[in-house]
Amino acid sequence: RLEERLIAALPPVKRHLTLPRLHRTSPGNLPAAFWKLDCSVRLALALRWTRGYDARAIAEMLERSPDEMHRILETALNDLARLEPLNVDAACRACRWSYLDGLVPPRGHLLACAACRDLLQRWERVEHDLAQAIVRFTNTALLPPADVGVLRAYHARQDGAAQAVQHMPLWKKPTLWRALVVVGVITIVAGLIFAPTGAPSTARSNTGPRELLDLAIERYGAVPDGQGVLHQQFAVQLGEGGERMQGDVWTDASDPARHRMQLTDDDRVREWQIGDGVDAFRYSGSSNVWTCVPLGTGGAARVLDVINRWSLAPAEQRTLRERRWQFGPWAVGRRYLTMARTAPTLRSLGVVSENGIRVATLTAEGDAIDGSLMLKMDAQTGDLREVREVRTDNGSTRIFTPWRLLAHEWLTTAEAKGASIFLTYPASERPEEVERSLPLIDTSCPSWQKEYTFSLSTVLSLTSIPIVGLPNPPDEIDRIYLGGQRDAAQNLVPESLVMVYAGLGHRLTLRTDNRGRNGAQLLTTPSTTAIRTGNWNIWIRQRGLGWISGIAEYIDPDPGRARTNRTVGFYAEGWSEEDVVAILGSARQLVLDDSRSQRNLIYDPDTRVIAMDPVDDASSLYSGKAFDVSRTTRAALGALPAELR
């Protein structure tokens, strides 16, 4: 806790004390209102803007109560934003103080309270602008060596009057502690306020930054070490300006098959998963948010918004827990850790104490990072605690916190049982529970059901429906299937068909559009430039951390041939954008031999057909099923370019 002790040891400024001069250029864009603040308030703001401390951590270092520090920061930000102080009710105060604590303000309150929405927006603008200004200001500030010598000489004279303590142990001598205070003044004030950035002098962990990141990646989502049930709570935001959610995880350390994972947004349940560690696994996802079920609202609602229940052994429940951490909002923290681990520039800002935990802060920079990343993690265990993105935009600094640990607490097994942790659904109304049959088709997407899966070999053999897929799936893939919907008459809906390629931490869906539209027509906001790969033009529709989606349009290599528009909508997760483009470059229309060569990976609800040759008339075998088996429609395949057939 060296940094905290040094800051706490800063003596009060006496009126008669002549402070050393600071050689710097100009105060930059720091407004006069900032310099009118008390020095302790300026220090608190500097700690917040340059070191990433929240109100509670600053309160501990400056020996103030959390409530007092909340009021100090609230008053300071109001002054800097030129806002008049108002009497607010408890709900508004809780909303504003949650912002100061780095938490996600209550969404319901923000929707209802225009005053809090406006105030937080103005606070954010002020903090972004002043954070950048204080960095520019401190980059040119130096404490002259002569003045450092004056400080040392002053303390040396004071030491001469303390002969009685010469025989004390070194750690008890006032000279040592006064020296630490001097170091504290020079290091913290000159380092945080008056010195070039990138050179803090805090205590460092014995573990190097890359080794610590390796440990953090290994520990992310892993079974916790300890006894009892660990509850972890975190806030996650899917991109700047994106949706915010709260994640909660309860894991029985002695039996990780016994777990509960949920994503919520105020009173809305986004995702909920429970394994009882014995024989029951339950999963429910909301059709209103991120989901791995690309069936459209109507189809997805049949497998979402209900509690799906399977009878599964403990080993399978453990696997489902591990897989959940690999996708969507659950994987955000891991992806930032991986991004930092591969960054060419990685620095440690030292180790400090937060609520009794030694926390290491790392920064990462590189071409793949927009600005820089600041990550906090437990210096001992490697557990991730916070991720911040710091960007400079037109002279102002933007700070975005996509992931933050909110709680980390242990419960005894008896306490967890008494609270019904592994039974509770986090809403007043519990959805209908539906018993599902095995197999569980996609362990990374438990909602996917057998009734929405079709035999790829059957569709390729007996219909004229073109299915674009991968003749050579990436090595990460361990499950392939063809999904889609049936209409009211139980007939297959061709435009709903989607090829799904799933593996640990990786997912790719390809939906073929056979309606003759080109990629630009399908994009709501066309990108300026298409990416050419193989015989495809790729338009990126959306990008996120670890995922992209867009449109791929087939380009006929024979310019003299009548053009046949063939487009494919894609969603990819777990690969880099360059890897996705390369994968899509190998795509083509699948043939029956593809389903045979990939039979070890494909889930096929009608396994009898995989080894069968195409037949001329299978009407009797598939009578009443959802396939068009007429010779006329099968003959239509001959009208397509050979590269697509």
Summary of the structure (lengths in Angstrom):
residues: 645
radius of gyration: 30.1
end to end distance: 67.1
largest distance: 108.2
contacts: 1963
relative contact order: 0.08
helix: 35%
strand: 24%
